[in-house]
């Protein structure tokens, strides 16, 4: 005969309650991190545009040769007043902006995984809340029935009714 685990409905109910609280906190944190990630991605987009624009200065100089009358004033403006030779001075900050955006994306993915895990845990705990575990298997083991008989029999006929433990405590 198999040994079945005995489940404590009060513990399961408390676990569900704790998991629901953690899920709410995780949802709130995920919402906050998504807002921060959007802002960080905007900063990354500006930093990449800044770097790429200044790195193409020489290419732009030769490509704009037909516009020699306005080319010099256009190129002298750089990128919002910052010249290509100043790019190295700002590169450390710009790289930080880009890596910050990547870190925020990673944090959002981590929180999404946490939310998924908690939702699955809650669902699985709710599936067993208030019910005995393996009562049917125990009954068949005691009665020494083979699988064909178990598929055809009506347990009520043998006086066996699936038992519920005490009524589950609902989370408020």
N, C-alpha and C positions, 0 to 999 in steps of 0.2 A: 504494500500500500504506500502511496506517496504521502509525503509530509507537506502540508500546505501552510503558508505563512498566515499568521493571524494578524489582522489589520486593526489598528486602533482608530476608530472613526473620529475621535476628538483630535488626535494628532493630525490626521489627514485634513480635517476642517481648518485647523490652525495653520497648516502648511499652505493651504489654498489662500487663506486670509493674508499671510505674509507675502506670498508670491504675487497676489493682486496689488498689495501696497508697493512692492518692488517694481512691478510692471508700470504702475502709475508714475513713479519716480523716473523710471527709464524712459517712458513716453515724454515726460516733461523735459528731461535732459536731451533727448533726441531732437525735440522741437527746437530747443535753444541752440544746440550744436548745428542744426541745419541752417538757422539764421546766420550764425557765425561763419559757417562754411560758405554760404552765398556771398557774404561780404569778403571773405578771404579769396574766393575765386575771382571776384571783380578786381581785387588788388593784384592777383596773379596775372589777369588779362592785361591790366595796365602796365605791369612790370615787363611782361614779355613784349608788348608792343613797343615800349620804350627801348628795350635792349635791341630788338630787331631793327627798329628804325635807325638807331645810331650806328649799328654795325653795317648798315647798307649805305653809309655816307659816300664812300668811294664809288660804289656802283651807281649811285644816284648822280654823282658829279659827272661821270662820263655819259650817262644816259640822257642827262638834261642839256647836253652841249648845244642842241639847236635853239634852246631858250636862253642863250648867253646873256641877253639883256636883263632878265629877271632871275637867272639861275643863282648868281652870287648872293643876292638878297635873300632868296629862298633858302639856300644852303647855310647862310650865316645865322639864320634863325635857329638852326639845329632842331631840337625837339622841345618845343616850348621854352626856348631860350637856353637849353643845355646843349653844349657842343659835344661832338663825338669823342674828342680827346678827354672829356671829363667823365666818360662812361666808367672807367676803372675806379674812379673815386666813389661811385654809387653802386657798383656791382655787388658788394657784400650785402648791402641793404636790400637790393632787388632780389638777390638769391634767397635771402631770409623770407621775403614776401612770398616767393614761389614755394619754398619748403613749408611755410606756415599753411598755405592752402592745401598742400598734400597731406599734412598732418590732420587738418580738419576733415578732409575726406576720409582718412583712415579711422578717425574717431567716430564719424557718422556710421561707417560700415560696422565698426565694433558694436555700437549701440543698437543698430538694426539687428545684428546677430543675437544680442542679449534679449531684445524684445521678442524675437522669434522663439528663443529658448524658453523664456518665461511663459509665453502663450501656450507652448506645447506642454510644459510642466503642468500648468493649470488645467488644461484639457485632460491630461492623463490622470491627474489627481481627482478631478470631478468624475471621471469614468468609474472609479472604484469607490468613491465616497458613499458610505452607507450600505455597501454590499459585502457579503462574505466572499472570500476568494477561494475558488476551486471546490465549492460544495458539491457540484455536479460530479466532478471527477472522483471525489471522495465517495460519493454514493455508489457510483459504478464500481469502484474498487472494492467496496464492502460487499456489494451484491454479486461480485464476480461475474459480471455480464460481459459478453463479447461485443465488439463494436456494432455488429448488425442489429443485435437486440437493442442496443442503446438508441440507434437511429429510429427504430420502429416503436419503441415503448413510449407510453405517456407516463411521465413521472407522477402525475396526480393519481393515477391508477394504483400506484404502489404506496401512496400516502406521503409522497415526498413533495413538498412545496418549497420553491426557492425562497430562502429566508433573507429578509433584510435585517441589517443591524438596526440600532436605534436611528431614528430619523436624522438625516444630515442637518447640520447647523448651517443655515444660509448666511452668507457674508452680507453685511449691510453696508 
